[in-house]
Amino acid sequence: LGRSGEAAAQWPPGDTPGIFAYLRAGYPHAEACLAALAGSGARCLIYLVGDAEPLIARYRSPSVVFSTTALDIDSVAAQCDLAVCHSGLGM
């Protein structure tokens, strides 16, 4: 069991760098972060906490996937090239 959750990472397909983001939907700059991630050209796996459905619908794409459950952070950390985090101590 990972420190934040137990769900396995489901990365978008491809061989571009992988970015993991753990964000809070209520954060004032969450949408700017999501727009930057979506435009990065990287494969993005995002765990978005809070009232996330409108943002998920707006930014979901073949290269940007969202998890609706907390992920096994140890596993994700071993798989990602970069992490963007706005989370708690479990991170």
C-alpha positions as CSV (number, residue, x, y, z in Angstrom):
1,L,0.0,0.0,0.0
2,G,1.4,3.4,-1.0
3,R,1.4,6.4,1.3
4,S,-1.5,8.1,-0.4
5,G,-3.5,5.4,-2.0
6,E,-3.4,2.0,-3.5
7,A,-4.7,2.5,-7.1
8,A,-2.2,1.6,-9.8
9,A,-1.1,4.3,-12.2
10,Q,-2.8,4.1,-15.6
11,W,-0.5,6.3,-17.8
12,P,-1.5,7.5,-21.3
13,P,0.2,5.5,-24.0
14,G,3.4,6.8,-25.7
15,D,7.0,7.4,-25.1
16,T,7.1,11.1,-24.2
17,P,8.1,12.1,-20.7
18,G,5.5,11.3,-18.0
19,I,4.3,14.1,-15.6
20,F,2.3,13.2,-12.5
21,A,0.2,16.0,-11.0
22,Y,-1.6,15.9,-7.6
23,L,-3.7,19.0,-7.5
24,R,-6.8,20.4,-5.7
25,A,-9.6,21.6,-7.9
26,G,-10.3,24.5,-5.6
27,Y,-6.8,25.9,-5.8
28,P,-7.0,29.3,-7.6
29,H,-4.3,28.4,-10.1
30,A,-5.5,24.8,-10.8
31,E,-6.9,25.6,-14.2
32,A,-3.6,27.4,-15.2
33,C,-1.7,24.3,-14.1
34,L,-3.9,22.0,-16.0
35,A,-3.7,24.1,-19.2
36,A,0.1,24.1,-18.9
37,L,0.2,20.3,-18.4
38,A,-2.2,19.8,-21.4
39,G,0.0,21.9,-23.6
40,S,3.3,20.4,-22.5
41,G,3.4,17.5,-25.0
42,A,4.1,15.1,-22.2
43,R,2.0,12.2,-21.0
44,C,0.1,13.5,-18.0
45,L,-1.5,11.5,-15.2
46,I,-3.4,13.8,-12.8
47,Y,-5.1,13.1,-9.5
48,L,-7.4,16.1,-9.0
49,V,-9.1,16.4,-5.6
50,G,-12.4,18.3,-5.0
51,D,-15.1,19.4,-7.4
52,A,-13.1,18.1,-10.4
53,E,-15.6,17.1,-13.0
54,P,-15.8,20.4,-14.9
55,L,-12.0,20.6,-15.1
56,I,-11.6,16.9,-16.0
57,A,-14.1,17.3,-18.8
58,R,-12.2,20.3,-20.1
59,Y,-8.7,18.9,-20.0
60,R,-9.0,15.1,-20.6
61,S,-7.4,14.0,-23.8
62,P,-5.4,11.1,-25.2
63,S,-2.3,12.4,-23.5
64,V,-3.9,13.7,-20.3
65,V,-5.7,11.2,-18.1
66,F,-7.2,11.6,-14.6
67,S,-7.5,9.3,-11.7
68,T,-10.6,9.5,-9.6
69,T,-8.9,7.6,-6.7
70,A,-5.7,8.2,-4.7
71,L,-2.8,6.5,-6.4
72,D,0.1,4.5,-4.9
73,I,2.6,7.4,-4.7
74,D,5.6,5.2,-4.3
75,S,4.8,3.5,-7.6
76,V,3.9,6.7,-9.4
77,A,7.1,8.4,-8.2
78,A,9.1,5.5,-9.7
79,Q,7.4,5.8,-13.1
80,C,7.2,9.6,-13.6
81,D,9.8,12.0,-15.0
82,L,8.4,15.0,-13.1
83,A,5.8,15.6,-10.4
84,V,3.7,18.7,-9.7
85,C,2.2,18.6,-6.3
86,H,-0.3,20.5,-4.3
87,S,-1.0,17.9,-1.7
88,G,-0.6,16.9,1.9
89,L,2.0,15.2,4.0
90,G,1.3,11.8,2.4
91,M,3.1,13.0,-0.7
